[in-house]
C-alpha cells in the first residue's frame, strides 16, 4: 500500500476512442474512490489515429482525467513489438506506488500480466469485454494459459461470457469474477431536435442503432431490414450513429438498395442522448455481444429494443417486456419485429418504461465501480498470504503468486 494509505491502481487500455470496452475502462478509472485509490489511466497507443479526425478528443480525455484526480499516462506505442514505448509505465510500476494493474481487452490483458508478474505487483486483474469465443484456437489458448494463469482475477461482463469462458476456454470458474457493465444516465440537451436537424418529417417513424461500425455488429442486417421496413412504411427513417471499418461497405449497400433517403449514416456523434431522443425503436443486430453499453443507453432512454438473442443480451432484456428478440442475420424477422412495435405506441411506451426502470435499478455505474473496488481490496488483502491462500474471487484455492497460478 502507498504511504498515504491508498492502493495505487493502473488501468491499462490500448486506446480510448473506439467502443464500449474503452468507455468502461475510462469510467472505472475516473470513478474509483479517490480516498481509497490513487489511479493512473494508461493508454498505450496515444495519439490514436482516430484523433486526426477528432482532434478535440485528446484534450477532452485529459480534462476528464484531471477533473477526477486521475493521472493520464499516454504511451506512444506504434506497434505490437514497440517495447521501448513501455518504459514510462515500467518506471511507474517499479516505483512502489502501484499495487494493482487492471488490463482491458486481450492485448492490454497480456501486457498487464507480463509486466505485473515480471515486476512483482501484488494484484493483476484482466478484463474480458466479450468476443465470439469461436474460430480462434490461439485466442482461447492465450486466454486460458497466459491471461487466466497470470492474473489474480479474470473479469467477465456478463453471465453468458462467464459461462463461455468456463465451458469453451477451460478457465476455472473460481478464477472468473462477474462484474456486469453499468452506465450513468446521460440526458438529452435542452433545445436539441435531431429529427429537425436531419430533415425528418414530423410523425415519421424513426428506428436507430448506435455503435462502432465493425463486422460483428452486422449493421448490414439493419440496412437490409430497412429495405423491407420502408416497403411497408415509406416515411420510415433508420439512423445509424457510429464510425469504423465497415463504413464504406455500408454506404455502398445503402446506395445499392436505393435507401439513401431512408437510411442515414450519421458517423461518430458526441450527442448520443440527443440521437436516442429522436428514435421510436432501438435496434442491435450483432452476431455476438457481452453487455453492450449501447443497449443500456437505449434502456435508459426508455426505448423498446429489438435485438438478436446472442451473448449477454438476454441478461439485459426480457423478451416481450423490454423489447423483442429476433434470430441473428435475419433481416426479415428484424423488419417484422420493428414494424410490430411501430404499430403499437402503447406497447412501445410500456417496454421503454420497463427498460429504464431495470437499467437504473440493476446496471448502474456506481454498482459496477463498487464491485471492482471490492475486488481490488479482496485481492490485495489476499496477496499478503502464501500461495495456496483462499481465492478472493470464487472461494476456491488460488495459486496466484510470483510463480504463476497453474
C-alpha positions as CSV (number, residue, x, y, z in Angstrom):
1,X,0.0,0.0,0.0
2,X,1.2,3.6,-0.6
3,X,2.4,5.8,2.3
4,X,-0.9,7.7,2.1
5,X,-2.9,4.5,2.8
6,X,-4.4,4.2,-0.6
7,X,-4.0,1.5,-3.2
8,X,-2.2,2.6,-6.3
9,X,-4.1,1.4,-9.4
10,X,-3.1,1.4,-13.0
11,X,-6.0,0.9,-15.5
12,X,-4.4,-0.2,-18.8
13,X,-6.1,0.1,-22.2
14,X,-4.8,0.1,-25.7
15,X,-6.8,3.2,-26.9
16,X,-9.8,5.2,-25.8
17,X,-11.9,6.2,-28.7
18,X,-13.4,3.1,-30.3
19,X,-16.1,1.4,-28.3
20,X,-17.8,0.2,-25.1
21,X,-14.8,-1.6,-23.6
22,X,-12.7,1.6,-23.8
23,X,-15.5,3.5,-22.2
24,X,-15.8,1.0,-19.4
25,X,-12.1,1.3,-18.7
26,X,-12.2,5.1,-18.6
27,X,-15.4,5.1,-16.5
28,X,-13.8,2.8,-13.9
29,X,-10.6,4.8,-13.8
30,X,-12.3,8.1,-13.3
31,X,-14.9,6.9,-10.7
32,X,-12.8,4.9,-8.3
33,X,-13.0,6.4,-4.8
34,X,-10.1,8.9,-4.6
35,X,-9.8,8.4,-0.9
36,X,-9.1,4.7,-1.2
37,X,-7.3,4.6,-4.6
38,X,-4.7,6.6,-6.4
39,X,-5.5,5.9,-10.1
40,X,-3.5,6.2,-13.3
41,X,-5.2,5.6,-16.6
42,X,-2.5,4.3,-19.0
43,X,-3.4,4.5,-22.7
44,X,-0.7,2.6,-24.6
45,X,-1.4,3.9,-28.2
46,X,-1.5,7.7,-28.0
47,X,-2.2,9.6,-30.0
48,X,-4.7,7.3,-31.7
49,X,-5.2,7.5,-35.5
50,X,-8.8,8.5,-34.7
51,X,-7.5,11.7,-33.1
52,X,-6.7,13.0,-36.6
53,X,-10.4,13.0,-37.4
54,X,-11.5,14.2,-33.9
55,X,-8.6,16.4,-32.7
56,X,-10.7,17.6,-29.7
57,X,-10.7,14.1,-28.2
58,X,-7.2,14.1,-26.5
59,X,-7.9,17.4,-24.7
60,X,-11.3,16.2,-23.6
61,X,-9.9,13.0,-22.3
62,X,-7.1,14.8,-20.4
63,X,-9.6,17.2,-18.9
64,X,-11.9,14.4,-17.7
65,X,-9.0,12.6,-16.1
66,X,-7.7,15.7,-14.4
67,X,-11.2,16.6,-13.1
68,X,-11.4,13.2,-11.5
69,X,-7.9,13.4,-9.9
70,X,-6.7,10.7,-12.2
71,X,-3.2,10.7,-13.8
72,X,-3.3,10.1,-17.6
73,X,-0.2,8.2,-18.7
74,X,-0.1,8.4,-22.6
75,X,2.4,6.0,-24.3
76,X,3.3,6.4,-27.9
77,X,3.3,2.7,-28.8
78,X,3.5,2.4,-32.6
79,X,3.2,-1.4,-33.0
80,X,3.0,-4.7,-31.2
81,X,6.7,-5.0,-30.7
82,X,7.4,-1.4,-29.8
83,X,8.9,-2.4,-26.5
84,X,10.7,0.8,-25.8
85,X,7.3,2.6,-25.5
86,X,6.5,0.7,-22.3
87,X,9.4,2.3,-20.4
88,X,7.3,5.1,-18.7
89,X,4.8,2.5,-17.4
90,X,7.6,0.2,-16.2
91,X,9.2,3.0,-14.3
92,X,5.8,3.7,-12.6
93,X,5.2,0.1,-11.8
94,X,8.7,-0.2,-10.2
95,X,8.2,2.9,-8.1
96,X,6.4,1.1,-5.3
97,X,3.4,3.3,-5.7
98,X,1.3,0.8,-7.7
99,X,-0.3,-2.3,-6.1
100,X,-2.9,-3.2,-8.8
101,X,-2.7,-3.3,-12.6
102,X,-6.0,-3.8,-14.4
103,X,-5.9,-4.6,-18.1
104,X,-8.8,-4.3,-20.5
105,X,-9.2,-6.4,-23.7
106,X,-6.8,-9.0,-24.9
107,X,-3.7,-7.0,-25.8
108,X,-3.7,-5.0,-22.6
109,X,-4.6,-8.1,-20.6
110,X,-1.5,-9.8,-21.9
111,X,0.7,-6.8,-21.1
112,X,-0.8,-6.4,-17.7
113,X,0.1,-10.0,-16.9
114,X,3.6,-9.8,-18.4
115,X,4.5,-6.5,-16.7
116,X,2.7,-7.1,-13.5
117,X,4.2,-10.5,-12.9
118,X,7.7,-9.6,-14.0
119,X,7.8,-6.6,-11.6
120,X,6.0,-8.5,-8.8
121,X,2.9,-6.4,-8.3
122,X,0.6,-7.8,-5.6
123,X,-2.5,-7.8,-7.9
124,X,-3.1,-8.3,-11.6
125,X,-6.6,-8.1,-13.0
126,X,-7.7,-8.9,-16.6
127,X,-11.0,-7.8,-18.1
128,X,-12.8,-9.6,-20.8
129,X,-15.2,-7.5,-22.9
130,X,-16.7,-10.3,-25.0
131,X,-15.8,-11.9,-28.3
132,X,-17.2,-14.7,-30.4
133,X,-15.4,-17.5,-28.3
134,X,-15.2,-19.5,-31.6
135,X,-12.9,-19.8,-34.6
136,X,-9.7,-18.8,-32.9
137,X,-7.9,-21.6,-31.0
138,X,-4.9,-19.4,-30.5
139,X,-7.1,-16.8,-28.7
140,X,-8.6,-19.4,-26.4
141,X,-5.2,-20.8,-25.6
142,X,-3.9,-17.2,-24.8
143,X,-6.9,-16.5,-22.6
144,X,-6.5,-19.8,-20.7
145,X,-2.8,-20.3,-20.4
146,X,-1.4,-16.7,-20.3
147,X,-4.1,-14.3,-19.1
148,X,-6.0,-16.6,-16.8
149,X,-2.9,-18.2,-15.3
150,X,-1.1,-14.9,-14.9
151,X,-3.9,-12.8,-13.4
152,X,-5.4,-12.9,-9.9
153,X,-8.9,-12.4,-11.4
154,X,-10.3,-12.6,-14.9
155,X,-13.4,-10.3,-15.1
156,X,-16.4,-11.2,-17.2
157,X,-19.0,-8.6,-18.1
158,X,-22.0,-10.9,-18.4
159,X,-23.1,-14.3,-17.1
160,X,-23.1,-15.7,-20.6
161,X,-19.5,-14.6,-21.2
162,X,-18.5,-16.2,-17.8
163,X,-20.2,-19.5,-18.9
164,X,-18.4,-19.5,-22.3
165,X,-15.0,-18.7,-20.6
166,X,-15.6,-21.8,-18.4
167,X,-17.0,-24.2,-20.9
168,X,-15.3,-23.1,-24.2
169,X,-12.0,-21.8,-22.9
170,X,-11.5,-24.1,-19.9
171,X,-10.9,-21.3,-17.4
172,X,-11.7,-22.4,-13.8
173,X,-14.8,-20.9,-12.5
174,X,-13.1,-19.7,-9.3
175,X,-10.8,-17.5,-11.3
176,X,-13.6,-15.5,-13.0
177,X,-15.2,-12.5,-11.4
178,X,-18.6,-11.4,-12.8
179,X,-18.9,-7.6,-13.0
180,X,-21.9,-6.5,-15.1
181,X,-21.4,-3.3,-17.0
182,X,-23.2,-0.2,-15.8
183,X,-23.6,3.3,-17.0
184,X,-24.6,6.7,-15.7
185,X,-27.6,8.4,-17.2
186,X,-27.0,11.0,-19.9
187,X,-29.9,13.3,-20.6
188,X,-30.5,14.9,-24.0
189,X,-29.5,18.5,-24.3
190,X,-32.4,21.0,-23.9
191,X,-33.5,22.5,-27.2
192,X,-31.9,19.9,-29.4
193,X,-34.1,18.3,-32.1
194,X,-32.2,15.7,-34.2
195,X,-35.2,15.0,-36.3
196,X,-35.5,18.6,-37.3
197,X,-31.7,18.8,-37.9
198,X,-31.8,15.8,-40.2
199,X,-34.9,17.0,-42.1
200,X,-37.1,14.1,-40.9
201,X,-40.8,14.9,-41.4
202,X,-42.9,15.2,-38.3
203,X,-44.6,12.0,-37.4
204,X,-42.3,9.8,-39.4
205,X,-41.3,6.6,-37.6
206,X,-37.6,6.6,-36.7
207,X,-35.5,3.5,-35.9
208,X,-31.9,3.6,-34.9
209,X,-28.7,2.0,-33.7
210,X,-25.5,3.3,-32.1
211,X,-22.1,1.6,-32.2
212,X,-18.8,1.1,-33.8
213,X,-19.2,0.0,-37.4
214,X,-17.4,-3.3,-37.1
215,X,-18.3,-6.6,-38.9
216,X,-19.6,-8.4,-35.8
217,X,-22.2,-5.6,-35.2
218,X,-23.9,-6.6,-38.5
219,X,-25.3,-3.2,-39.4
220,X,-25.7,-4.6,-42.9
221,X,-28.6,-6.7,-41.5
222,X,-30.2,-3.5,-40.3
223,X,-29.8,-1.9,-43.7
224,X,-31.4,-4.9,-45.4
225,X,-34.2,-4.9,-42.9
226,X,-34.7,-1.2,-43.6
227,X,-35.5,-2.1,-47.2
228,X,-38.4,-4.3,-46.1
229,X,-39.5,-1.8,-43.5
230,X,-39.6,1.1,-45.9
231,X,-41.7,-1.1,-48.3
232,X,-44.3,-1.2,-45.5
233,X,-43.8,2.3,-44.1
234,X,-42.4,4.6,-46.9
235,X,-41.9,7.5,-44.5
236,X,-39.7,5.4,-42.0
237,X,-36.2,6.5,-41.3
238,X,-33.3,4.4,-40.0
239,X,-30.4,6.2,-38.2
240,X,-27.0,4.6,-37.7
241,X,-24.6,6.6,-35.5
242,X,-21.0,5.5,-35.4
243,X,-17.9,5.0,-37.4
244,X,-15.5,2.3,-38.2
245,X,-14.1,-0.1,-40.7
246,X,-17.5,-1.1,-42.2
247,X,-18.4,2.5,-43.1
248,X,-17.7,2.3,-46.9
249,X,-19.3,-1.1,-47.3
250,X,-22.5,0.1,-45.6
251,X,-22.5,3.2,-47.7
252,X,-22.3,1.1,-50.8
253,X,-25.1,-1.2,-49.5
254,X,-27.4,1.7,-48.7
255,X,-26.8,3.2,-52.2
256,X,-27.2,-0.2,-53.9
257,X,-30.5,-0.8,-52.3
258,X,-31.8,2.7,-53.1
259,X,-32.1,3.7,-49.5
260,X,-30.1,6.9,-49.4
261,X,-33.2,8.9,-48.4
262,X,-34.3,6.4,-45.7
263,X,-31.1,5.2,-44.1
264,X,-28.9,7.9,-42.7
265,X,-25.3,7.0,-41.7
266,X,-24.5,9.8,-39.1
267,X,-20.9,9.0,-38.4
268,X,-19.4,9.3,-34.9
269,X,-21.6,11.5,-32.7
270,X,-20.9,13.2,-29.3
271,X,-24.6,13.8,-28.8
272,X,-25.9,10.2,-28.5
273,X,-28.6,11.1,-25.9
274,X,-30.0,13.6,-28.5
275,X,-29.9,10.9,-31.2
276,X,-31.7,8.5,-29.0
277,X,-34.4,11.1,-28.2
278,X,-35.2,11.1,-31.9
279,X,-36.0,7.3,-32.0
280,X,-39.1,5.3,-31.6
281,X,-37.4,1.9,-31.6
282,X,-33.7,1.0,-31.0
283,X,-32.0,-2.0,-32.6
284,X,-29.0,-4.1,-32.0
285,X,-28.3,-6.9,-34.6
286,X,-24.9,-8.1,-33.5
287,X,-23.5,-11.6,-34.1
288,X,-22.2,-11.6,-30.5
289,X,-22.3,-9.3,-27.5
290,X,-21.3,-9.2,-23.9
291,X,-23.2,-6.4,-22.1
292,X,-23.2,-3.6,-24.6
293,X,-23.4,-0.1,-23.3
294,X,-25.4,0.9,-26.3
295,X,-28.3,-1.3,-25.1
296,X,-28.0,0.1,-21.6
297,X,-28.3,3.6,-23.1
298,X,-31.4,2.5,-25.2
299,X,-33.0,1.2,-22.0
300,X,-32.1,4.4,-20.1
301,X,-33.7,6.4,-22.9
302,X,-36.9,4.5,-22.4
303,X,-36.7,2.9,-25.8
304,X,-38.0,-0.6,-26.7
305,X,-35.2,-2.7,-28.1
306,X,-35.3,-5.2,-30.9
307,X,-32.2,-7.3,-30.5
308,X,-30.6,-10.6,-31.6
309,X,-30.7,-13.2,-28.9
310,X,-26.9,-13.5,-28.5
311,X,-24.3,-13.4,-25.8
312,X,-25.3,-11.4,-22.7
313,X,-28.3,-9.6,-24.3
314,X,-30.8,-11.9,-22.5
315,X,-29.1,-10.8,-19.2
316,X,-30.2,-7.3,-20.0
317,X,-33.5,-7.7,-21.9
318,X,-36.5,-9.9,-21.3
319,X,-38.4,-10.8,-24.5
320,X,-41.8,-9.1,-24.6
321,X,-41.0,-7.0,-21.6
322,X,-38.2,-4.7,-22.6
323,X,-38.3,-5.4,-26.3
324,X,-38.3,-8.3,-28.8
325,X,-35.7,-10.8,-29.7
326,X,-35.0,-12.0,-33.3
327,X,-32.7,-14.5,-34.8
328,X,-29.3,-13.2,-35.9
329,X,-28.7,-12.4,-39.6
330,X,-32.4,-12.4,-40.3
331,X,-33.4,-9.1,-41.9
332,X,-37.0,-10.2,-42.5
333,X,-37.5,-11.1,-38.8
334,X,-35.9,-7.8,-37.8
335,X,-38.1,-5.8,-40.0
336,X,-41.2,-7.6,-38.8
337,X,-40.4,-7.0,-35.1
338,X,-39.6,-3.3,-35.7
339,X,-42.8,-2.9,-37.7
340,X,-44.8,-4.7,-35.0
341,X,-43.6,-2.2,-32.4
342,X,-44.0,0.8,-34.6
343,X,-47.7,-0.1,-35.0
344,X,-48.3,-0.2,-31.2
345,X,-47.3,3.0,-29.4
346,X,-48.7,1.9,-26.1
347,X,-46.7,-1.2,-26.1
348,X,-43.6,0.7,-27.0
349,X,-44.1,3.0,-24.1
350,X,-44.6,0.1,-21.6
351,X,-41.5,-1.6,-22.8
352,X,-39.4,1.6,-22.7
353,X,-40.5,2.4,-19.2
354,X,-39.7,-1.1,-18.0
355,X,-36.3,-1.0,-19.6
356,X,-35.5,2.3,-18.0
357,X,-36.5,1.0,-14.6
358,X,-34.4,-2.1,-15.0
359,X,-31.3,-0.2,-16.2
360,X,-31.5,2.3,-13.3
361,X,-32.1,-0.4,-10.7
362,X,-29.6,-3.0,-11.8
363,X,-27.0,-1.7,-14.3
364,X,-25.6,1.4,-12.7
365,X,-22.1,2.8,-13.0
366,X,-22.0,3.0,-9.2
367,X,-22.7,-0.7,-8.8
368,X,-20.0,-1.6,-11.4
369,X,-17.4,0.6,-9.7
370,X,-18.2,-0.7,-6.3
371,X,-17.8,-4.4,-7.4
372,X,-14.4,-3.5,-8.9
373,X,-13.3,-1.6,-5.8
374,X,-14.2,-4.6,-3.6
375,X,-12.4,-6.9,-5.9
376,X,-9.2,-4.9,-5.7
377,X,-9.3,-4.8,-2.0
378,X,-10.0,-8.5,-1.5
379,X,-7.2,-9.5,-3.9
380,X,-4.8,-7.1,-2.2
381,X,-5.7,-8.4,1.2
382,X,-5.1,-12.0,0.0
383,X,-1.8,-11.0,-1.7
384,X,0.0,-11.0,1.6
385,X,-0.8,-14.6,2.2
386,X,1.3,-17.5,0.9
387,X,0.5,-19.4,-2.3
388,X,-2.5,-21.7,-1.7
389,X,-4.5,-19.0,0.0
390,X,-8.3,-19.0,-0.4
391,X,-9.4,-17.4,-3.6
392,X,-10.8,-13.9,-3.4
393,X,-12.9,-14.5,-6.5
394,X,-14.8,-17.7,-6.0
395,X,-13.9,-19.1,-2.7
396,X,-11.6,-21.9,-4.1
397,X,-7.9,-22.2,-3.9
398,X,-5.9,-19.6,-5.7
399,X,-2.4,-20.4,-6.9
400,X,-1.5,-16.9,-7.9
401,X,1.8,-15.6,-6.7
402,X,5.2,-14.9,-8.0
403,X,5.3,-18.2,-9.9
404,X,2.0,-18.1,-11.7
405,X,-1.2,-20.0,-11.0
406,X,-1.3,-23.3,-12.7
